[in-house]
Amino acid sequence: MNRIETSASAMMSQRAREMKAEGVDVIPLSSGQPDFPTPGHIIEAANAAALRGETKYTTISGSVELKDAVIEKFKRENGLDYSRDEIIIGNGSKQVIYNAIVAGTGKGDEVILPAPFYVAYIDMIKFVGGVPVPVACGLDQDFKITPEQLDAAITPRTKWLLLNSPNNPTGVVYEAEELKLIAEVLLRHEHVSVIMDDIYEHITFDGVKFATITNVEPALRDRTVIANGVSKAYAMTGWRVGFGAAPAGMVKQMTKLQSLVTSGASSVGQAAAIAALNGPKNFIRERAKSFEARRDLVVSMINQTTGLSCQVPKGAFYVYPSCANLIGKTTPEGKVIQNDRDFVSYLLETENVATVHGDAYGVSPHFRISYASSTEELLEACTRIQRACAALK
C-alpha cells in the first residue's frame, strides 16, 4: 500500500466538503461530477426494478439485459460489434480500467501514460507492480502524445498504452485522424495493447466528433479494452455503473478479479443503466451545450486573470490553466508560491476556491478547474481567482 496515494482530486473535494460543513463559503471546482440531476425516467426504472424484487446478485460480469444494452450502444453509437462474452459491467468505468490493469499487467510491465493523465491511473499501475511510463505532452502540442513520442516510449516491456479522450484534466480530444496516426505506431508493435478511457464520449464541443481507436483501426480490436459508463453523460456518478468491451479472454480474467472484489455492480444500478442506454438521448446534447457555454465563460475569465493563461478545450468539463507566470510570486502573507501545489493551496486558503494542482496529473505548473457547477458559482469563483492572483507580488 505504500506504493500508492489517495487521489488528489478526491482529497481536495473532501476538504471542500468539510469546509462547507463548517460553514465556510467554499466553491468546490475540484470534483469531476456533473451538476445535473439523473433524468427522471432512469430513476423511475430503478425504482420499478427494486419493487419487482430485482435486488439480488446478478451475474458477476453483469446482467444479460444490460450487456445487451451495451452491445446495442456500441453498435448504434460507435459502429462496433461485440458479443456478450466480450462485455463486462463494473462499479463505474474506473473499476473496468482497474480490472484490466490488474488482470493484464505483470510485475515490471510498462504502461505508457500520456501526461497530463487522470490521477488514479498511475497508482493502479504501481499497485500491481507495473511501471508507469509518463510521456510529457505540453501545451505546445495541445497536451496530446505524438506518434513519434509514442514510438520512442515503447520498449520490449511495454504492455499497455492508456489513452483518455476527451481527457481529464485537459479536456483535449483525440480526433479520428490523430488516433489513426497513433494506431499506425501500435500496428508496428504487436505486443502493445490499448486501454481506451472513453467516459467523456458524449461531452464534446465546437462540432468535434468523438472517435475511439477501434473505429479508425479495426485491426486493433483484439488488443483493445474500451472503458465507458453512464456516470458523466447521464449524470449518474453515484449509481456506480460502468462497462467495458474487450477480447473474451481478457473479459474472463477481469471477471475472475471482479468476483473476488465486488461480486459485480448493483442490480438496481444496472436496471437504471439499461434505462439510460435504451432511453431518450436528447438531453445529452442539451447538457453538453450548457457545458460548452460554461467552458467559454471560464476560459474567458481565466485568460483575463493576471499571470494565468488557458487553452480552449474541446470536451469533458475541465480546463487546465497554466500558472507558470505566478511561480516565484509572493502572497500578501509573505509566502512564496514555489509550485502549482502552493498555488491551489493559496486559492483555497485565501479565497475558498477548491481546485487541483497540476503535479497530480503529471504536468506542471498547471491546475485543474472543473466547470461542472452553476454559472453563478463559476462567475464568483473566477472573480475570487482573479482577486487572489492580483494580490500576488
N, C-alpha and C positions, 0 to 999 in steps of 0.2 A: 504493500500500500504506500510505502514511502516513495515509490516511483511516480505517483500521480498527485494531482492537486484538484481542489474544488474549482468548478467553473467560475471564472472571473465575473461573467455577466450574472450568474446566479447569486454570487456573493454580493454584488452591488445592488441587485434587485432586492435581496433580503434586507440589506442595510436600509434601503429606501422605505421598505415596508415597516421596519422597526421605527424609523424616524417619524413616519406618518402616524403610527400608533402612539407615539409620544407627543403628538400634537404639532409636529414641525410641518411647515408648509413646503414639503418637498415635492419636486416634479420628477417622477421617475421616467427617464428616457433610456433605460438600461435593459428593458425586457423585450424579447422577440415574440411579442404576443399581440395579435390584432385586438383592437378595442371594440370591434363589432360583436354583437351577440350571436350565438349559434342560431341559425334560422329555425323558425318555429316548427316547420314540417319535420325537421330532424329530431327535435326534442319530442314531438308527438310520436314519432316512430319508436323511439327508445322507450317511452312510457308504455306504449301499446305492447312492445315486446316483453317488458317486465310484467305487465298484467297478464300476459299469456303464459307466464311461467318460464320464459327463456332466461333463466337466471343461473343455469348450471354451467359446468365446464363445457367449452366447445372443444373440437379437435385442436391439438396443440398448435398446429400451424395455421389455424383459422377455420371458421365455418365455411362450408361448401358455398352457401349463398353469398358470403362476402367475397370469397375467392372468385366466384363467377362475375360479381360486380366489378372487381378489379380487372379481370381479364377483359371484360367489355370496355372498361375505361381505357386500358392500354390500346385496344383496337380502335376505339372511336376517336380518342384524342391524340394518339401517338402513332397510329398505323403499325402497331406491334402485336404479334400473335404469341400468346403463351398458353400453356395448359395448366391444369390445377396443380400438378406436382412441381411446377416452376414458380409458384406463388407462395409467399409466407406473410402472415399477418402478425404484427408485433405491437408492443406497447409504445407506439409512436415510431416515427422513422428513425429516431436515434437508436432504438433497440435493434432495428433492422441493420443499421450500419455496424453497431457493436457486434451483433451476431456474426456478420460477415467477416469482420476483422478478427474476432476470436477464433472462428471456425477455419479461417483461411490463412492465418499468419503464424508462422513458426518463429522460434527464438532466433533472433538475428536477421529475420526477413526485413527488407526495407519497404517503406511506404512513402511515396512521393506526395508531398503536400504543397501545392501552390499557395504561397503566402501573400496576402492575408488569408487565413483559414478559420473555420469555426472552432471555437476554443476547445470543444470536447474531443476533437479528433486525435490530437497529439497524445492525450493521456490514455485514450483507448488503446493506442498502439503501444505505448510504454507498458501498459498493464499486462499485456500478453508477452512482453519481452521482445517486441518488434522494435525496429529502428526508424523513427520519423526522419524523413529527409525533406526539410522545408526548402522550398525554392523561392527566394525573394522576388516578388513581382511588384515593382514600384509604380507610383503614379504615372511615371513617364511611359509605361507600357500598359496603362489603363488597368493595372492590378491583375493582369492576365498572364499566364505562363505562355511562353512562345514555344513553337516546335523545337527550336534549337536548344532552349533551356531543358526541355523535357528529355531530349535525346542525350544531352550531356549528363543528366542526373541518373539515367538508367545504368545499373550495374548487373552483374550476374545474380546478385542477391535481391534485386527488386522484385517485389511480389505484387504491389498494387500502385496504381495512380488513383488518388481520391479527389474527385472534381465536384465542386458545388456551384451550380448555376441555375437561376440567379443566386448571387453569392451573399453569404453572411460572413463578413461585416460590410462589404463594399457596395453591394447592390449591382455589381457588374454582371453582364450576361454574355456567355459564350454563344455567339450566333452560329448558324449551321456551317458557314464556310470556315470559321475558326475551329470548330470541332472536327471538320474534315481534315484539316492540317495536323491536328493532334492525333487523329486516328491513323494517318499515314505513318507517323512515327511508331505507334503501337503495333501496327501490322509488321514492322520490321523486327519487333521484339516479342516473339510469341510466348515468352514466359511471363509477361506482364499482364495482369488483369486490371479491371477498372471497377471502381465503385462510384456511381453517379448519385449524388445527393440532389434530388430534383424537387425538394419540398416546397420551393417557392415558384413552382412551374407557372401558376396562373396569375402571378403578380409581376407583370411586365408593362413597360411604358413606351411612349413615343412610337407606337406601331411595331416594336420589336417582337419577333416571333420566337417562341420557345422551341428549342430542339434538344434532344438527348443524343448521346453518341451513337447509339444503335440505329437512330434514324438515318444518320449520314453514312454509317458504315456497318451494314448488317453482318459483315464477317466477324465483327467483334462480339456478336450476341452471346456466344458460348463462353466468353470470359468477362462478361459484364454483370454486375449486380446493380440494379436500379432501386434506390430507396426513395419512397414518397409517402404521402399520407394525407390526412384530412385536416390537420391542425391549422395550417395557415390560410388556405383558400376558403375553408368552410368555418373558420373561427371556432375550432374545436380542440384547442390546445389541452384543455383539462380532460377531454374524453380519452386521451392516450390511445389512439389507434393509428398505426402506420402500416404500410405494406411494402413488400419488396418483390422483385422479379429477378430470377437468376436461374442458371442451369439446375436441373433436377438434383444432381449430385450435391451441389452446394446448398440447395434448399434443405436437403435431407440432413446435412451436417448442422445447419443453422437451427433446424427444428430440434435436433438432439440437444443442442445447447439450451434452447428455449425451454425444453421440458424440465431442465434442472433449475432454471432461474425463476420463471414466472408462470409456467404451465400455459401460457397464452394470454391473449388480450381479453378484456371484459366482454362477456356475452352481450350485455346491454349496449356497450360501446360499439361492438361490431354491428348490432342492429341499426344503430344510429349512422354508422359509416355506410351501410347499404343504402339508407335513405339519402344520404349525401351524394353518393356516386351515381345513383339511379334517378335522383330527383331533379328539380329545376335548377338551372345554372345562371339565369340572367343576373342574379345579384352579385356573382363573382366579378364580372366585368365592371359593374357599377362601383363595387368596393375598390377595385384596382384603380379606377379613375379618381376616387377620393384620395387614395394613397398618392397618386401622381400629383394632385393639387397640393397635398401636404409636402411632398418632396420639393416642389417648386418654391414653396414658402420657406422651408428650412434652408435650402441651398442659397436662396437669395439673401436671407438674413445672416447666414454664416459668412458668406462672401463679402458682406458689409461690415464684418467684425474685425477690429484691429488685431493683426497677427495671425488670422485664420484664413485658410483657403479650402475650397471644397469642389470636387468634380461633380458632375451631374450623373447619378446612377440611372440605370435602365430597368431595374427590377428590385424585388424584395421591398423592405420598408426601412432601410438603413442608409445613412450617409457616413462617410469615413473621412472627416476633415483632417487636414494637416495642421499641426500646431508647432511646426518647426521654428517659425519666427518668434515664438514665445519662450523657447528654451533658453535659459540663462537670464530671463527677466526675474524681477523681484516683486513679491506680493506686498501689499500695504503693511503686513505684519513683519516684513523683513526676511521672509523665506525665499530662497532661490528656487525657481522651477527648473529642475535638473532633467526631467524626462516627462513622458506623457502620463505616467502614473501620478507624478506630483501634480500635473495639471488637472486631471479629473478629480483628485482629492481636493484641490483648491476650489473647483466649481462646487463640489458638494459641501465643503465647509463654509464657504462664504456666501453662496447664492442658493444652496439647497437644490441643486440640479444634479441628478444622478446619471452619469454616462459611464462608458467602459474604456479603459486605457488600451491603446493600440498594441502595446507589447504583448498582451494576452493573445492577440491574433497573428503575431509573427512579423509585423511591420510597424516600425516607429519612425518618427514621433507623430502618431495619429491618435484619434479617439473615435469611438463609435457612438452615434446617436440613433436610437430607434424613434421613428416618427409615427409609430402606431399609437398616437394619442390625439386628443381633440385639437382642433385648430387653435382654440383659446389657450390650451396648455402649451402648445408649441410656440405661439406668439410670446407668451410670458417667459417660457424657458429660454428662448433665443434672446429676448431682451435682457434677461439676467446674465446670460453668457457674454453678451456684448458689454454689459456693465463691468463684469469681472475682468474681461480682457483689457478694457480701457484703463482699469486701475493698476495694471502691472507696469512697472518701471524698468 
